[in-house]
């Protein structure tokens, strides 16, 4: 019997894994440069954390969570998104009692029971950032810029940044009632009507054409913001302009999670079809208090590694080093094979990715293996070379070959590769 990866999942194998690692690195490099600390949380949490943190009216909670009862009778859920677990960790370990804002980043898989299709998986990997303890519009702009800069660093040109404000606890209740009155007059199915009574703004996120067609005249939150929210949003927009970030005001933008307030954004790509969102985020003031922590403001994002790779593919970009090593050692003879073991140790300790053949392969086969490895250099070491205490260093790009003393070999390669 042969096995395959479960439906809605996929394996990351060479040479594709080089692209995957490069994209993950590009998305996580920006928060590291901005002074964000790394956190890592369990892949499963108490189910109640997500019900309260994500929102019981969301599709994530009502339809998509992987929930199970453990042997102790506890209800646990594989994390469907990253924010709730990270905020739980911040509260549990008292990080908010130190210097504010707390600024952290993370990377890992999330799990949702969705209908698999291109760009939509039951296990997907996200790079995320969260900041807790600040309500400065400049912090919102920083988070948005980090996401946009990550895409720019990959060379993507087909992305669009959508921006909106969802108001706050002061101005949103009045808009909520206005939107509910509007939705009650539409021809909606029973599930959507129930959703409209629990969280009417979630209906604006409905992707079905028959629903969107009826929302043309729906009231816009941006027309009903309080003075403080208007000022906050204008400052965010001004900072983004100063940073050179191009954005599109999108008054109907509603993220699929309940906790967002004020700044909300999404990065989309035109080459991915229906699943066009590469990631997004926004401000979630009050979320920490919802899950048992203090009432502090927060803002963050999640960027999908999987979908970003699809965007890279759509634009035909080459990212990631697909070579397995920098140096490939070709031993010829029993004494040379024995010396290769310590030679590889020295090369690797110097930070050089190094490999060799095994099983006594001949020169022709070993040189083919060196070419396949993507190495820049081959070291040909024979028993006669050992007697003379030298090695033949071949540049696989130019074909040039020189004899180098073994004692100088590592330094010579480090100098040639710029390590």
C-alpha positions as CSV (number, residue, x, y, z in Angstrom):
1,X,0.0,0.0,0.0
2,X,1.3,3.4,-0.9
3,X,0.5,6.6,0.9
4,X,0.0,10.2,-0.2
5,X,-0.1,13.6,1.5
6,X,-3.6,14.2,3.0
7,X,-6.1,16.1,0.8
8,X,-5.5,19.9,1.0
9,X,-1.8,19.5,2.0
10,X,1.4,19.2,0.0
11,X,5.0,18.3,0.5
12,X,7.9,20.8,0.2
13,X,10.7,18.9,-1.6
14,X,13.8,19.9,-3.7
15,X,14.3,21.8,-5.8
16,X,11.0,23.6,-5.0
17,X,12.0,23.8,-1.3
18,X,14.7,26.3,-2.2
19,X,12.0,28.8,-3.4
20,X,9.9,28.0,-0.3
21,X,12.8,28.8,2.0
22,X,13.7,32.0,0.1
23,X,10.2,33.3,0.3
24,X,9.9,32.5,4.0
25,X,13.2,34.3,4.6
26,X,12.1,37.3,2.7
27,X,8.9,37.7,4.6
28,X,10.5,37.3,8.0
29,X,13.6,39.4,7.3
30,X,11.7,42.7,7.4
31,X,10.4,42.4,11.0
32,X,13.8,41.2,12.2
33,X,15.3,44.4,10.7
34,X,12.7,46.4,12.5
35,X,13.6,45.0,15.9
36,X,10.8,42.5,16.3
37,X,11.5,39.5,18.6
38,X,10.7,35.9,17.7
39,X,8.0,33.9,19.4
40,X,6.7,30.4,18.8
41,X,3.5,29.0,20.2
42,X,1.9,25.5,20.3
43,X,0.2,24.2,17.1
44,X,-2.9,23.5,19.2
45,X,-4.6,25.6,21.9
46,X,-7.7,25.5,24.0
47,X,-10.7,25.7,21.7
48,X,-12.2,28.6,23.7
49,X,-9.2,30.8,22.8
50,X,-10.2,30.8,19.1
51,X,-13.9,31.0,19.7
52,X,-13.4,34.1,21.8
53,X,-10.4,35.5,20.0
54,X,-11.3,34.9,16.3
55,X,-15.1,35.3,16.7
56,X,-17.9,32.8,16.9
57,X,-19.6,34.2,13.9
58,X,-16.7,33.7,11.5
59,X,-16.4,30.8,9.0
60,X,-13.1,29.9,10.6
61,X,-14.9,29.1,13.9
62,X,-18.2,27.8,12.6
63,X,-16.9,25.6,9.7
64,X,-13.2,25.3,9.4
65,X,-11.5,24.5,12.7
66,X,-9.8,21.1,13.4
67,X,-11.2,20.5,16.9
68,X,-10.7,17.3,18.9
69,X,-11.0,16.1,22.5
70,X,-7.8,14.8,24.1
71,X,-7.5,11.9,26.5
72,X,-8.1,14.2,29.4
73,X,-11.4,15.4,28.0
74,X,-10.2,18.8,27.0
75,X,-11.4,20.4,23.8
76,X,-8.4,21.4,21.7
77,X,-8.0,23.0,18.3
78,X,-5.2,23.1,15.8
79,X,-4.5,26.8,15.3
80,X,-6.4,28.2,12.4
81,X,-4.6,31.6,12.6
82,X,-1.6,33.0,14.5
83,X,-2.8,36.1,16.4
84,X,-4.9,34.6,19.2
85,X,-2.1,32.2,20.3
86,X,0.6,34.8,20.2
87,X,-1.5,37.2,22.3
88,X,-2.3,34.4,24.7
89,X,1.5,33.9,25.1
90,X,2.1,37.6,25.6
91,X,-0.5,37.8,28.4
92,X,0.6,34.5,30.0
93,X,4.3,35.4,30.2
94,X,3.6,39.1,31.1
95,X,5.5,40.5,28.2
96,X,3.1,43.5,28.3
97,X,4.4,44.5,31.7
98,X,7.8,45.4,30.2
99,X,8.6,48.0,27.6
100,X,5.8,48.9,25.3
101,X,4.9,48.3,22.6
102,X,5.7,44.6,22.6
103,X,6.8,43.7,19.0
104,X,7.1,40.1,17.9
105,X,7.2,38.0,14.8
106,X,6.5,34.3,14.1
107,X,6.2,31.7,11.4
108,X,4.4,28.4,11.2
109,X,1.6,26.3,9.9
110,X,-2.1,27.0,10.4
111,X,-4.9,24.5,9.8
112,X,-8.4,25.1,8.3
113,X,-10.8,22.6,6.9
114,X,-11.5,24.3,3.6
115,X,-12.3,23.1,0.1
116,X,-8.9,22.6,-1.4
117,X,-8.0,24.6,-4.6
118,X,-5.1,26.5,-5.9
119,X,-3.9,28.9,-3.2
120,X,-6.3,27.4,-0.6
121,X,-4.9,24.6,1.5
122,X,-5.9,22.8,4.7
123,X,-2.4,23.4,6.1
124,X,-0.8,26.7,5.1
125,X,2.2,28.6,6.5
126,X,2.2,32.2,7.5
127,X,4.8,34.7,8.6
128,X,3.1,37.1,11.1
129,X,3.9,40.1,13.3
130,X,2.0,41.4,16.3
131,X,2.5,44.6,18.3
132,X,0.8,45.2,21.7
133,X,0.6,48.3,23.8
134,X,0.5,51.1,21.2
135,X,-2.1,53.1,19.4
136,X,0.2,55.4,17.5
137,X,-0.8,55.6,13.8
138,X,2.9,55.4,13.0
139,X,2.9,51.9,14.4
140,X,0.0,50.9,12.0
141,X,2.0,52.4,9.1
142,X,5.1,50.5,10.2
143,X,3.2,47.2,10.1
144,X,1.7,47.9,6.7
145,X,5.1,49.0,5.4
146,X,6.8,45.8,6.6
147,X,4.3,43.7,4.7
148,X,4.6,45.8,1.5
149,X,8.4,45.9,1.8
150,X,8.6,42.1,2.1
151,X,6.7,41.8,-1.2
152,X,9.0,44.4,-2.8
153,X,12.1,42.6,-1.6
154,X,11.0,39.5,-3.6
155,X,10.8,41.6,-6.8
156,X,7.0,41.3,-7.0
157,X,5.4,44.0,-9.1
158,X,1.8,42.8,-9.5
159,X,0.7,43.3,-5.9
160,X,-1.9,45.9,-4.8
161,X,-2.3,47.2,-1.2
162,X,-5.9,47.7,-0.2
163,X,-6.5,49.9,2.8
164,X,-9.6,50.7,5.0
165,X,-10.7,51.8,8.4
166,X,-13.3,49.8,10.3
167,X,-14.0,52.3,13.0
168,X,-13.9,51.7,16.8
169,X,-16.1,50.8,19.7
170,X,-17.4,54.3,19.7
171,X,-18.6,54.8,16.1
172,X,-19.1,51.2,14.9
173,X,-22.3,50.4,16.8
174,X,-24.3,53.1,14.9
175,X,-22.9,51.9,11.6
176,X,-23.7,48.3,12.6
177,X,-27.4,49.2,13.1
178,X,-27.5,51.1,9.8
179,X,-25.9,48.2,7.9
180,X,-28.2,45.7,9.6
181,X,-31.3,47.7,8.5
182,X,-29.9,47.7,4.9
183,X,-29.2,43.9,5.0
184,X,-32.7,43.1,6.3
185,X,-34.1,44.4,3.0
186,X,-32.0,42.1,0.8
187,X,-32.8,38.6,-0.6
188,X,-30.3,36.6,1.6
189,X,-30.3,32.9,2.6
190,X,-31.0,32.0,6.2
191,X,-27.3,31.5,7.2
192,X,-26.4,34.9,5.8
193,X,-29.3,36.5,7.6
194,X,-28.2,35.0,10.9
195,X,-24.7,36.2,10.2
196,X,-26.0,39.7,9.6
197,X,-27.6,39.7,13.0
198,X,-24.4,38.6,14.8
199,X,-21.9,40.6,12.8
200,X,-23.3,42.4,9.8
201,X,-19.9,43.5,8.5
202,X,-19.0,39.9,7.9
203,X,-21.6,39.9,5.1
204,X,-19.6,42.4,3.2
205,X,-16.8,39.8,3.1
206,X,-19.1,37.3,1.4
207,X,-17.4,36.4,-1.9
208,X,-20.5,35.0,-3.7
209,X,-21.5,37.0,-6.7
210,X,-25.2,36.9,-5.9
211,X,-24.5,38.5,-2.5
212,X,-22.0,41.1,-3.8
213,X,-24.5,42.2,-6.5
214,X,-27.0,43.3,-3.7
215,X,-24.3,45.2,-1.7
216,X,-23.8,48.0,-4.3
217,X,-25.7,50.6,-2.3
218,X,-24.6,49.3,1.2
219,X,-23.6,52.1,3.6
220,X,-19.8,52.5,3.9
221,X,-18.0,52.6,7.3
222,X,-15.7,55.3,6.1
223,X,-18.8,57.7,5.9
224,X,-19.6,57.0,9.5
225,X,-16.3,57.2,11.3
226,X,-16.0,59.3,14.5
227,X,-13.6,62.2,14.6
228,X,-10.8,60.2,16.3
229,X,-11.0,57.4,13.8
230,X,-11.0,59.8,10.9
231,X,-7.9,61.5,12.3
232,X,-6.2,58.1,13.0
233,X,-6.9,56.9,9.4
234,X,-5.6,60.2,7.9
235,X,-2.4,59.9,9.8
236,X,-1.9,56.3,8.7
237,X,-2.4,57.3,5.1
238,X,0.0,60.3,5.5
239,X,2.7,58.1,7.0
240,X,2.3,55.5,4.2
241,X,2.6,58.3,1.6
242,X,5.8,59.5,3.4
243,X,7.1,55.9,3.2
244,X,6.4,55.7,-0.5
245,X,3.8,52.9,-0.1
246,X,1.2,52.9,-2.8
247,X,-2.2,52.0,-1.6
248,X,-5.8,51.9,-2.7
249,X,-8.6,53.2,-0.4
250,X,-11.1,50.3,-0.3
251,X,-14.1,51.3,1.8
252,X,-15.7,47.8,1.4
253,X,-12.6,45.9,2.6
254,X,-13.5,43.7,5.6
255,X,-11.1,41.0,6.8
256,X,-12.5,37.6,7.6
257,X,-11.9,37.8,11.4
258,X,-14.0,39.6,13.9
259,X,-11.4,41.3,15.9
260,X,-10.2,44.1,13.5
261,X,-10.9,47.8,14.3
262,X,-9.6,51.0,12.6
263,X,-6.7,50.2,10.2
264,X,-7.4,47.2,8.0
265,X,-5.3,46.2,5.0
266,X,-4.9,43.4,2.5
267,X,-2.2,42.6,-0.2
268,X,-3.6,41.0,-3.3
269,X,-2.1,39.8,-6.6
270,X,-3.8,39.9,-9.9
271,X,-2.2,36.7,-11.2
272,X,-3.8,34.2,-8.7
273,X,-7.4,34.1,-9.7
274,X,-10.1,33.9,-7.0
275,X,-7.5,33.3,-4.2
276,X,-5.8,36.6,-4.8
277,X,-5.0,37.7,-1.2
278,X,-1.3,37.1,-0.2
279,X,-2.0,38.3,3.3
280,X,-3.1,41.2,5.4
281,X,-4.0,42.4,8.8
282,X,-4.8,45.5,10.8
283,X,-5.5,46.9,14.2
284,X,-7.3,44.8,16.9
285,X,-7.6,47.1,20.0
286,X,-9.3,45.2,22.8
287,X,-8.5,41.7,21.6
288,X,-6.0,41.0,24.3
289,X,-8.7,41.8,26.9
290,X,-11.1,39.5,25.2
291,X,-8.8,36.5,25.9
292,X,-8.1,37.5,29.5
293,X,-5.3,40.1,29.3
294,X,-5.3,43.8,29.8
295,X,-7.1,46.2,27.5
296,X,-4.3,47.3,25.3
297,X,-4.2,48.2,21.6
298,X,-2.6,46.0,19.0
299,X,-1.8,45.8,15.3
300,X,-0.4,43.0,13.2
301,X,-0.5,41.0,10.0
302,X,-0.2,37.5,8.5
303,X,1.4,36.8,5.2
304,X,1.0,33.5,3.4
305,X,4.2,31.8,2.3
306,X,2.2,29.4,0.0
307,X,0.3,32.1,-1.9
308,X,3.3,34.4,-2.1
309,X,5.2,31.6,-3.9
310,X,2.3,31.3,-6.3
311,X,2.7,35.1,-7.0
312,X,6.4,34.6,-7.5
313,X,5.6,31.8,-10.0
314,X,3.0,34.0,-11.8
315,X,5.6,36.7,-12.4
316,X,8.2,34.2,-13.5
317,X,10.6,35.3,-10.8
318,X,13.6,33.2,-9.8
319,X,14.2,33.3,-6.0
320,X,16.2,31.1,-3.9
321,X,19.6,29.4,-4.3
322,X,18.9,25.9,-5.7
323,X,22.5,24.8,-5.3
324,X,23.0,22.3,-2.6
325,X,26.6,23.3,-1.8
326,X,29.5,25.6,-2.5
327,X,32.2,23.0,-2.7
328,X,32.1,19.4,-3.9
329,X,35.0,17.1,-3.0
330,X,36.0,14.4,-5.5
331,X,38.3,11.9,-3.8
332,X,40.3,9.5,-6.0
333,X,41.7,6.6,-4.0
334,X,41.3,5.1,-0.6
335,X,43.7,7.5,1.2
336,X,41.9,10.5,-0.5
337,X,38.5,9.2,0.6
338,X,39.7,9.0,4.2
339,X,41.2,12.5,4.1
340,X,37.9,13.8,2.6
341,X,36.1,13.2,5.9
342,X,38.2,15.7,7.8
343,X,38.4,18.0,4.8
344,X,34.6,18.3,4.7
345,X,34.6,19.0,8.5
346,X,37.0,21.9,8.0
347,X,35.1,23.3,5.0
348,X,31.8,23.1,6.9
349,X,33.2,24.7,10.0
350,X,34.3,27.6,7.8
351,X,30.7,28.1,6.7
352,X,31.0,26.5,3.3
353,X,28.3,24.1,2.2
354,X,30.2,21.0,1.2
355,X,29.5,17.5,-0.1
356,X,31.1,14.6,-1.7
357,X,30.4,11.2,-3.4
358,X,30.2,7.9,-1.5
359,X,30.9,4.3,-2.4
360,X,34.1,4.8,-4.4
361,X,32.5,6.5,-7.5
362,X,34.9,7.2,-10.4
363,X,36.1,10.6,-11.6
364,X,33.5,10.9,-14.4
365,X,30.6,10.1,-12.2
366,X,31.8,12.2,-9.4
367,X,32.2,15.3,-11.6
368,X,28.7,14.8,-12.9
369,X,27.5,14.7,-9.2
370,X,29.5,17.9,-8.6
371,X,27.7,19.7,-11.6
372,X,24.3,18.5,-10.3
373,X,25.0,19.9,-6.8
374,X,25.3,23.4,-8.2
375,X,28.6,23.9,-6.5
376,X,30.9,26.7,-7.6
377,X,34.1,24.6,-7.0
378,X,35.2,21.0,-7.2
379,X,38.1,19.8,-5.1
380,X,39.8,16.8,-6.9
381,X,42.0,15.0,-4.4
382,X,44.0,12.0,-5.4
383,X,46.5,9.9,-3.4
384,X,49.4,11.6,-5.3
385,X,48.0,15.0,-4.4
386,X,48.0,13.9,-0.7
387,X,51.7,12.9,-1.0
388,X,52.4,16.4,-2.3
389,X,50.0,18.0,0.3
390,X,48.0,19.8,-2.4
391,X,44.5,19.6,-3.9
392,X,43.2,20.5,-7.4
393,X,40.7,23.3,-7.2
394,X,38.5,23.5,-10.2
395,X,36.2,26.5,-10.8
396,X,33.1,24.8,-12.3
397,X,31.9,28.1,-13.8
398,X,35.0,29.0,-15.8
399,X,36.6,25.5,-16.0
400,X,39.9,26.9,-14.6
401,X,41.8,24.5,-12.4
402,X,44.7,25.3,-10.1
403,X,46.8,23.4,-7.5
404,X,46.4,24.7,-4.0
405,X,48.3,23.7,-0.8
406,X,45.9,21.9,1.5
407,X,46.9,24.2,4.4
408,X,45.7,27.2,2.3
409,X,42.6,25.6,0.8
410,X,39.9,26.8,3.1
411,X,41.1,30.4,3.1
412,X,41.4,30.3,-0.7
413,X,37.8,29.1,-1.1
414,X,36.4,31.5,1.5
415,X,38.1,34.4,-0.4
416,X,36.8,33.2,-3.8
417,X,33.2,32.7,-2.6
418,X,33.0,35.9,-0.5
419,X,31.9,33.9,2.6
